[in-house]
Amino acid sequence: MNYEEEKYLVKNALPRVINTEKSDSQIIDYILDKYIEIPYINLAQFMKDLNLNENDANKFLVLNGYKDFSQFQHNFSELIISLLPKTESTKPILADSLTKSEIKSIFASLIDAEAYNMNNLLASIEINDFSALIHDILNSPEVIIIGTRASITLAQYASYMLNKIGINVKKITSADTSSFDNIQNFDRSSLVIAFGFKRYPKETIKLLNYFSRKNFKIISITDNTGSPLCNFSNYSLYIQAYSLAYTDSFVNGLVLINALALAIGKIDNKKVIRRLNDFEETAKSLEYYF
């Protein structure tokens, strides 16, 4: 498939992310010409290329139901990813062909996306559910952290951080036979915390289904109320994980984990300090660090 055929495919799919009947034709043509680059540019570059002022850019975003440019990029990136299995781009961007400004634009776009994620977290986090999670962690004999595929990173960091402050943690990062065998050994009063975001790995769903049938208490950390993780959870915490193109965003997940650790530290201050002091003594005696 050549470039023109690819562009035609994108053009036909474009109404899934913007209103092509009401949007400015100049912007539509630009998106079609730059469909490979769109996931990597920031709003400033978008406005500069199209000679738009801030009001014009906001008008386009509001018309199409987007809060900001990062949200549009996220939806457009998902559209392109959905089309990629049907066509491999004949218009590749080679690393050695990128200018300094293009590289800076990639950084700026990622920073814009993560700034959107963090601002959304601060505005939307349900404090009552966050407090309930702290209470459940402190009152459980152990915490079982689940995260598969991209969420393995969050499961590993959550396990490390909670263990560091004295919480008894086990982690599961795959739905293999040994994982299901180990479930038999878990205390039924253990708390299960599961991370899962679009496109929701089946491994995570399979594990949660099993824990749910065994009557474990489950809390999911996911991206929206339509997430399949919610079907198996006693309650859920929702955090945005908008990302660009085929990348994954972990920023909000990491912020949430750190917030949990700090909040638990404030509540159980003496125990946490004692645990950290013990760790430092062990690290010193075993020469963990330089």
C-alpha positions, 0 to 999 in steps of 0.5 A, spaced: 500 500 500 502 506 497 502 513 501 496 515 497 492 509 499 494 510 506 492 517 506 485 515 503 484 510 509 486 515 514 481 520 511 475 515 511 477 513 518 477 521 520 470 522 522 471 517 528 475 522 532 473 529 529 467 532 525 469 533 518 463 536 516 464 542 521 471 542 522 476 547 518 478 544 511 485 547 512 485 543 519 483 537 516 488 537 510 493 538 515 491 532 519 491 528 513 498 530 510 501 530 517 497 523 520 504 520 522 507 526 525 501 528 529 502 524 535 509 527 536 507 535 535 505 539 541 499 545 540 504 550 539 507 547 533 500 545 531 498 552 531 504 555 528 504 550 522 497 552 521 498 559 522 492 559 528 491 563 534 489 560 540 482 562 539 482 558 533 485 552 536 481 552 542 475 553 537 477 546 533 478 542 540 471 545 543 467 543 536 470 536 537 469 535 544 476 535 546 478 539 553 485 540 550 490 538 544 493 532 548 486 529 548 485 530 541 492 527 540 490 521 544 484 519 540 488 520 534 493 516 536 489 510 537 485 511 531 492 510 527 494 504 531 488 501 529 489 502 522 497 500 522 495 492 522 492 494 516 497 498 513 505 499 514 506 506 513 510 508 507 512 514 510 517 513 515 521 518 520 528 516 520 532 517 527 537 521 523 533 525 519 530 529 525 532 536 526 533 539 533 526 542 533 523 536 531 526 532 537 524 538 542 517 537 539 517 530 541 519 532 548 514 538 548 508 533 546 510 528 551 510 533 557 504 536 555 500 530 555 503 528 562 501 535 564 494 534 562 494 527 566 497 530 572 492 536 572 486 531 571 488 527 577 488 533 581 481 535 579 478 528 579 481 523 584 475 521 589 478 523 596 473 518 599 475 512 595 483 514 596 482 514 604 478 507 603 484 504 600 489 507 605 484 504 610 484 497 607 491 497 606 493 498 613 487 493 615 489 487 611 494 482 613 497 482 606 496 486 599 496 482 593 498 487 587 496 485 580 499 488 574 500 485 567 503 487 560 504 495 561 502 495 568 507 490 570 511 497 571 506 499 576 505 493 580 513 492 581 514 499 583 507 499 588 510 492 591 517 496 592 514 502 595 509 499 600 514 493 602 519 499 603 514 502 608 512 495 612 506 493 608 506 485 607 506 485 599 505 480 594 505 481 586 502 477 580 505 480 573 502 474 569 496 469 569 501 463 568 499 456 572 504 458 578 500 464 579 494 460 580 497 455 584 500 461 589 493 463 590 491 457 594 496 460 599 494 467 600 490 469 606 483 470 604 482 476 608 488 479 603 487 485 599 487 485 592 489 491 588 489 491 580 492 496 575 489 496 568 488 501 563 486 500 555 487 496 552 485 492 558 490 485 558 486 479 558 491 476 563 489 481 568 481 480 567 482 472 568 486 473 575 481 478 577 475 473 575 479 468 579 480 472 585 473 474 585 470 467 585 474 466 591 471 472 595 477 476 595 476 484 596 479 487 590 480 494 588 482 496 581 486 502 579 484 504 572 482 509 567 474 509 567 468 507 569 467 502 563 473 498 564 472 491 565 476 491 571 470 494 575 466 488 574 470 485 579 472 490 584 469 492 590 471 499 588 475 503 583 480 509 583 480 512 576 486 516 573 487 518 566 493 515 562 493 519 556 499 517 552 502 519 545 502 514 539 504 507 541 507 509 548 504 508 555 503 513 560 505 511 568 506 518 571 499 518 574 500 511 577 506 513 580 504 519 583 498 515 586 503 510 589 507 515 592 501 519 595 499 512 598 506 511 601 506 518 604 499 518 606 500 511 610 507 514 613 503 520 616 498 515 619 503 510 621 509 514 622 513 511 628 512 504 624 514 507 617 521 510 620 523 504 624 522 500 618 526 505 614 531 505 619 532 498 619 532 498 611 538 503 612 542 498 617 541 492 612 543 496 606 549 499 610 551 492 612 550 488 606 553 494 602 547 495 597 549 502 595 556 506 593 
